[in-house]
């Protein structure tokens, strides 16, 4: 495309984005179509990447594509491995995108769709994506060192040790929470457990295929992975319906906890090209594919945002969570706007796999923009649901139906209606039946609400193909797979932090190419988050 054509395209995108944002801003007190949020978001992300992201890369950081990266300089086939930018983008995106962009915006919808939308767009462009890109760049320039090591270099040994301890403790707590969500989603779920288990040998095959059988054939391995991933999802339904096979993949929470601890240990110790990177890349197909499918579904269905732009709960009296708009909106929505957890990944596994410094903007800035789009889709999914249903699903049971209440559904409908969001018991019963649940009352946490919104969008966009219950359980599976990738990558990043910390006591334990040091640090990491889990 010539220069004039490019100017025309970017001008058109700017006009379209401005029109969409203007339409959202000027239609006060009226319900608007969700497609305008999708259009505005996509335009903002594209323009931000093309102009602001590349400006930072060229003018502020002076990125040098000819400069040798740590992955090339220390290529050890274990942690430092030059990786194709598409595969690395998939790994990085899968590692940073955990539960936050899925449930945070859903919970923030209590205050209306407008505060969350503004924070997600402004926050990611000006702060979140910049942070991820900057930390990735700095860590790459400093030999792939972790955040704690960077602090140690700049502020001294004492500050560095404090930073390492703090970062490691934060990572352990985050991993425990993420693992807990995965365990809850997969408990007594043969479909989900089978599909997750299927991706492990598939990822190992993809890793061997790319390294030994057909090096550099990203297109081929992508097609193979996508075909078998679709097969895994479909055959998971067959397994779950089979009285013979279902018991083999039906586990309790305790059993799944031990399995997850074991998987985290193996994924953090094996060479990154063998399991972690290909599995994250594989999971990204499902993650991005589902989110893009959801966006296309919104463009096809053009659903109305039934949640007001601002609700009366902006004063901090909301039933879902209590707190004023400032600062609690920025606590509720972190991932998708700006998240400190990302700095741990951007200075953990990713800089050790970056093959070319010129790809840092695409992976760091672009990966965060993609996560923000996930958060926007989660926000929209929550806001197209009837507000009465939203508050019935996310409010505490003690508020909706105190202990001893005979008819929980009727009580919930009455309480929610008293807040100004009219809902009937029949509607609550109907939705529960459609999604295949006994009850949807007080299904707090955000994940079930997102699953309901996604189910209705996908069901409607595909012309009623499969029932709502199928798409609801697919969404639950999607959430589990979405979050699991942050657990394995986070465990490996935590291992790097712990080795840096142990290296203060014994320098030999800091060596990432030492198998005994790796085994010791990884075991301590998984035992730490497994204990809290």
Buried (B, 14 or more C-beta within 10 A) or exposed (E): EEEEEEEEEBEEBBEBBBBBBEBBEEEEEEEBBBBBBBBBBBBBBBBBBBEBBBEBBEEEBEBEEEEEBBBBEBBEEBBBBBBBBBBBBBBBBBBBBBBBBBBBBBBBBBBBBBBBBBBBBEBBBBBBBBBBBBBBBBBBBBBBBBBBBBBBEEEEEEEBBBBBBBBBEBBBEBBBBBBBBBBBBBBEBBBBBBBBBBBBEBBBBBBBBBBEEBEEBBEBBBEBBBEBBEEBBEBBBEBBEEEEBBEEBBBEEEEBBEBBBEBBBBBBBBBBBBBBBBBBBBBBBBBBBBBEBBBBBBBBBEBEBBBBBBBEBBEEEBBBBEBBBEEBBBEBBBBBBBBBBBBBBBBBBBBBBBBBBBBBBBBBBBBBBBBBBBBBBBBBBBBBBBBBBBBBBBBEBEBBBEEEEEEBBBBBBBBBBEBEBEBBBEBBBEBBEBBEBEBBBBBBBBBBBBBBBBBBBBBBBBEEEEEBBBBBBBBBBBBBBBBBBBBBBBBBBBBBBBBBBBBBEEEEBBEBEBEEBBBBBBBBBBEBBBEEB
